Amino acid sequence: MNQHSIPTYPYTQESLFEQAINNDISCFWENRQEGTIPAFDRKQLYWCRFTHPDHNQMIFIANGRIESTWKYQELLYDLFRQGYDIYTYDHRGQGFSARLCDDEQIGHVGEFDDYIRDMETLLEHIETKTYQARFLLAHSMGGAVVTRYIQTHPRHGFHAMALTAPMFGLNIPRLLRPIALPLTQILSGLSAKPTYAPGYQAYYPKPFEDNPLTHSQIRYQWFRALYEEHPELKIGGPSTHWVWQSLIAIRQCHQLTRQITLPTLILQAGEDTIVNNHAQDLFCRKVAKTNPQIDLVNIAGAKHELLFETDQYRTPTLDEILKHFSSCSPDVSAVSAY
């Protein structure tokens, strides 16, 4: 176990969040390197990175649906201070990457495999081989994207991955689950243009008291304010086509568990109502049949956004991630710029 088994620097705390986000994190964020890169279909993908000459470990981060790298400023700051270079991006159709519909608030994708091809494109432009240790971190939909990437790229070169509340099952009523895939396929074909899936609408900032994402009021209000300051980040519900494509990808995640051969950590939110925790349990049991290096840690009481939760849930989540990466890393030495 190397020096990263415990945090090198303390994580940002809620009691000092406002001070940190307006000062140290703000200065850190201003030093980002960013840009866009054309995808296979020439759609522009937004990326950003934080690097330091003394770092010889890296983390590639894939966020969830409706999210943007800009939402993760606190997380990127905390991880960078532990001695990791950070690379992240916005999925097609959201954040600062190219939108795919006339109605830019519809969460849409042509094929779920497009997300995997985008990840491939981005990784081709990162000199990952220069790092002694390489890790993947993904949240929610990003967890399914990263899983499918690993399953389809056996020579991926990563040492381990950690997935927070991964999308291995949608929170669909039990009676609808057997027919959800063919039903969404049929509904998707009924319209020439993408339309919101039943029950969804354009961007709507739920009051904190009704939100299913986090118990942390200060973090929740900050991220909602960020989206008001940058309305181009706003995105609403998914298209019916997105749901159909995601259900296909989820099925593939479960069918191809033998292709998951790297050490994998799943962080499960105990009170998650966005994704299906039972599906995460099932995925772990399937992977464990051929890969003993998989572990699931339930963060009891936490809502879906484990990396945006109150400190009592966020801190153990980050501890588990760093411990996992440390245990899978060569004995490297890294000194942060901060």
DRENMAR-859550 format. One line per 8 residues: number of its first residue (from 1); their letters; for each residue x, y, z of C-alpha. Coordinates in Angstrom, 3 decimals. Layout:
BEGIN
NUM) a) X:Y:Z; ...
//
This chain:
BEGIN
1) mnqhsipt) 0.000:0.000:0.000; 1.521:3.339:-1.014; 1.092:6.843:0.342; -2.327:7.316:-1.283; -4.041:4.860:1.075; -5.074:7.938:3.056; -5.763:11.430:1.722; -2.638:13.536:1.279
9) ypytqesl) -4.765:16.645:1.820; -8.155:16.969:3.529; -11.185:17.123:1.264; -13.279:20.254:0.973; -15.849:20.370:3.798; -19.373:21.788:3.703; -18.607:24.189:6.548; -15.920:25.812:4.368
17) feqainnd) -17.491:25.114:0.977; -18.468:28.680:0.113; -15.038:30.005:1.048; -13.270:27.239:-0.890; -15.409:27.415:-4.039; -14.942:31.200:-4.245; -11.214:31.190:-3.531; -8.930:28.134:-3.737
25) iscfwenr) -11.181:26.099:-6.035; -11.897:29.141:-8.192; -8.164:29.761:-8.652; -7.625:26.087:-9.396; -10.437:26.114:-11.966; -9.010:29.148:-13.748; -5.827:27.153:-14.410; -7.607:24.400:-16.337
33) qegtipaf) -6.584:23.458:-19.843; -9.633:23.020:-22.053; -10.721:22.661:-25.620; -12.867:20.733:-28.063; -12.093:17.790:-30.276; -14.107:16.455:-33.219; -15.788:13.090:-32.698; -16.134:10.406:-35.379
41) drkqlywc) -19.144:12.293:-36.825; -17.486:15.721:-36.439; -19.561:16.644:-33.401; -17.440:18.721:-31.047; -16.585:17.202:-27.656; -15.573:19.490:-24.800; -12.675:18.344:-22.596; -10.581:19.758:-19.784
49) rfthpdhn) -7.554:18.612:-17.830; -5.353:19.472:-14.864; -1.743:18.342:-14.940; 1.461:18.889:-12.976; 5.011:17.781:-13.873; 5.402:15.935:-10.548; 2.305:13.773:-11.009; 2.789:10.276:-12.422
57) qmifiang) -0.744:8.992:-11.821; -3.855:9.965:-13.738; -7.624:9.653:-13.438; -9.960:9.784:-16.431; -13.461:10.823:-15.351; -16.780:10.191:-17.112; -19.750:12.032:-15.610; -23.448:11.239:-15.627
65) riestwky) -26.435:12.243:-17.734; -27.290:15.989:-17.641; -23.908:16.739:-16.065; -20.888:18.789:-17.085; -17.246:18.893:-16.051; -18.022:22.359:-14.683; -20.234:20.789:-12.038; -17.276:18.785:-10.728
73) qellydlf) -14.898:21.620:-9.849; -14.755:20.625:-6.172; -14.135:16.952:-6.947; -11.416:17.685:-9.501; -9.725:19.995:-6.997; -9.842:17.376:-4.236; -8.472:14.608:-6.464; -5.757:16.775:-8.003
81) rqgydiyt) -4.523:17.648:-4.530; -4.041:13.937:-3.838; -1.397:13.817:-6.585; -3.365:12.796:-9.683; -3.514:14.411:-13.089; -7.170:14.736:-14.070; -8.744:14.323:-17.507; -12.476:14.711:-18.063
89) ydhrgqgf) -15.024:15.730:-20.678; -18.676:16.357:-21.463; -20.666:13.629:-23.198; -22.152:14.444:-26.580; -25.535:16.107:-26.284; -24.827:17.779:-22.934; -22.579:20.218:-21.120; -20.386:22.210:-23.488
97) sarlcdde) -20.235:19.416:-26.058; -22.367:19.629:-29.202; -26.111:19.210:-28.707; -27.892:16.715:-30.925; -31.496:17.984:-31.190; -33.304:21.110:-32.338; -34.640:21.238:-28.785; -31.267:21.442:-27.047
105) qighvgef) -32.697:20.460:-23.681; -33.653:16.935:-24.740; -31.128:14.381:-23.513; -30.514:12.351:-26.635; -28.024:10.037:-28.327; -28.167:8.287:-31.705; -26.673:5.039:-30.417; -25.269:4.349:-26.967
113) ddyirdme) -22.118:3.120:-28.685; -21.531:6.730:-29.761; -20.568:7.475:-26.152; -17.972:4.688:-26.253; -16.565:5.925:-29.548; -16.289:9.418:-28.047; -14.339:8.046:-25.084; -12.064:6.214:-27.500
121) tllehiet) -11.453:9.437:-29.432; -10.569:11.368:-26.298; -8.228:8.702:-24.923; -6.360:8.556:-28.230; -5.303:12.160:-27.598; -3.983:11.590:-24.068; -0.441:10.321:-23.533; -1.615:7.795:-20.944
129) ktyqarfl) 1.444:5.565:-21.355; 3.612:8.217:-19.709; 1.834:7.572:-16.398; 2.874:4.810:-14.030; -0.716:4.400:-12.834; -3.930:4.989:-14.788; -7.446:4.905:-13.341; -11.055:5.349:-14.425
137) lahsmgga) -13.709:7.093:-12.336; -17.292:7.316:-13.548; -20.703:8.267:-12.217; -24.182:6.975:-13.120; -24.548:6.923:-16.934; -20.790:7.397:-17.120; -20.473:4.106:-15.257; -22.266:2.289:-18.076
145) vvtryiqt) -20.176:4.131:-20.692; -16.892:3.200:-18.996; -18.019:-0.394:-18.473; -18.904:-0.781:-22.136; -15.562:0.795:-23.089; -13.656:-1.709:-20.958; -15.711:-4.591:-22.337; -14.967:-3.603:-25.932
153) hprhgfha) -11.319:-2.542:-25.500; -9.369:-5.418:-23.911; -6.069:-3.534:-24.310; -7.369:-0.477:-22.444; -4.260:0.009:-20.290; -6.021:1.078:-17.063; -5.032:-0.344:-13.690; -8.449:-0.067:-11.983
161) maltapmf) -11.841:1.611:-12.151; -14.254:3.011:-9.583; -17.931:3.561:-10.398; -20.278:5.650:-8.252; -23.984:4.769:-8.520; -23.431:3.188:-11.958; -26.337:2.874:-14.357; -26.625:-0.928:-14.510
169) glniprll) -30.403:-0.699:-14.252; -32.906:2.150:-14.545; -35.436:2.848:-11.821; -38.402:1.509:-13.808; -41.620:0.214:-12.163; -41.393:-3.556:-11.758; -44.392:-4.293:-13.991; -42.881:-2.319:-16.872
177) rpialplt) -39.385:-3.842:-16.724; -40.092:-6.878:-18.938; -41.548:-4.718:-21.721; -39.493:-1.545:-21.285; -37.000:-2.267:-24.061; -39.472:-3.159:-26.859; -41.887:-0.461:-25.678; -39.283:2.324:-25.846
185) qilsglsa) -38.143:1.027:-29.226; -41.696:1.290:-30.553; -42.281:4.720:-29.006; -38.985:5.968:-30.417; -40.047:4.938:-33.916; -43.342:6.821:-33.723; -41.727:10.240:-34.101; -39.360:11.498:-36.771
193) kptyapgy) -37.702:13.798:-34.221; -36.536:13.004:-30.679; -39.216:13.568:-28.055; -39.101:13.439:-24.278; -39.681:10.018:-22.766; -43.069:9.732:-21.016; -43.054:11.628:-17.739; -40.091:13.857:-18.593
201) qayypkpf) -39.814:17.512:-19.565; -37.383:20.377:-20.163; -34.881:21.454:-17.517; -36.549:22.102:-14.178; -34.569:22.843:-11.000; -36.394:20.915:-8.309; -36.535:22.621:-4.916; -33.863:21.223:-2.607
209) ednplths) -36.489:19.688:-0.343; -37.828:17.536:-3.210; -34.565:16.657:-4.916; -33.536:12.984:-5.310; -29.835:13.732:-5.759; -28.243:14.859:-2.489; -28.731:15.758:1.163; -26.196:18.602:0.815
217) qiryqwfr) -28.078:21.857:0.478; -25.011:24.029:-0.088; -23.615:21.828:-2.852; -27.025:21.431:-4.485; -27.718:25.162:-4.493; -24.257:25.892:-5.880; -24.695:23.543:-8.817; -28.189:24.906:-9.597
225) alyeehpe) -26.793:28.453:-9.457; -23.980:27.386:-11.815; -26.567:26.242:-14.351; -28.403:29.571:-14.041; -25.134:31.420:-14.593; -24.392:29.212:-17.602; -27.819:28.323:-19.044; -26.146:26.575:-21.975
233) lkiggpst) -25.381:23.737:-19.514; -29.044:23.065:-18.833; -30.536:19.835:-20.056; -33.873:18.256:-19.266; -35.285:14.757:-19.453; -34.085:12.009:-21.801; -35.602:11.197:-25.148; -37.481:7.939:-25.567
241) hwvwqsli) -34.726:6.929:-27.969; -32.081:7.562:-25.269; -33.981:5.303:-22.860; -34.175:2.569:-25.498; -30.480:2.811:-26.302; -29.547:2.881:-22.613; -31.558:-0.262:-21.923; -29.657:-2.006:-24.717
249) airqchql) -26.326:-0.879:-23.219; -27.372:-1.979:-19.738; -28.210:-5.439:-21.058; -24.792:-5.606:-22.726; -23.079:-4.589:-19.477; -24.653:-7.616:-17.782; -24.115:-10.011:-20.689; -20.391:-9.346:-21.102
257) trqitlpt) -19.195:-9.377:-17.490; -16.387:-11.808:-18.393; -14.697:-8.917:-20.190; -14.334:-7.015:-16.900; -10.881:-8.188:-15.836; -9.450:-5.139:-14.060; -9.964:-4.380:-10.330; -13.368:-2.722:-10.008
265) lilqaged) -15.017:-0.847:-7.150; -18.710:-0.004:-7.129; -19.953:2.636:-4.696; -23.664:2.186:-4.137; -25.924:4.947:-2.778; -28.133:3.373:-0.133; -31.146:5.631:-0.856; -30.745:5.818:-4.641
273) tivnnhaq) -33.988:6.386:-6.551; -32.368:7.226:-9.912; -30.727:3.903:-10.748; -31.501:0.353:-9.622; -29.309:-0.911:-6.769; -30.460:-4.498:-7.221; -29.023:-4.374:-10.762; -25.673:-3.275:-9.306
281) dlfcrkva) -25.745:-6.236:-6.901; -26.496:-8.583:-9.779; -23.708:-7.116:-11.911; -21.183:-7.617:-9.108; -22.195:-11.228:-8.578; -21.814:-11.923:-12.306; -18.396:-10.247:-12.536; -17.185:-12.058:-9.391
289) ktnpqidl) -17.627:-15.433:-11.133; -14.615:-14.676:-13.336; -12.970:-11.678:-11.615; -12.441:-11.842:-7.839; -11.115:-8.272:-7.872; -14.519:-6.632:-7.666; -15.984:-5.026:-4.591; -19.244:-3.252:-3.832
297) vniagakh) -19.475:-0.768:-0.971; -22.906:0.475:0.065; -22.899:4.038:1.427; -25.946:3.618:3.649; -28.341:6.572:3.680; -26.795:8.381:0.716; -28.713:9.649:-2.298; -27.634:9.211:-5.919
305) ellfetdq) -24.976:11.955:-6.129; -22.340:10.353:-3.897; -19.698:12.848:-5.023; -22.036:15.772:-4.236; -23.425:14.482:-0.971; -23.044:15.770:2.569; -19.613:15.152:4.070; -20.843:12.128:6.036
313) yrtptlde) -21.438:10.327:2.715; -18.984:12.066:0.392; -15.938:11.581:2.626; -16.217:7.766:2.898; -16.941:7.626:-0.840; -13.710:9.459:-1.638; -11.819:7.413:0.957; -12.951:4.172:-0.688
321) ilkhfssc) -12.012:5.420:-4.158; -8.522:6.495:-3.088; -7.981:3.287:-1.132; -9.017:1.254:-4.175; -6.716:3.155:-6.533; -3.870:2.934:-4.029; -4.192:-0.823:-3.667; -4.094:-1.227:-7.463
329) spdvsavs) -1.242:1.166:-8.121; 2.476:0.568:-8.544; 4.471:2.127:-5.736; 4.697:5.579:-7.243; 5.653:8.914:-5.760; 3.610:11.975:-6.569; 3.702:15.463:-5.121; 0.822:17.826:-5.749
337) ay) 1.130:21.406:-6.923; -1.137:22.483:-4.102
//
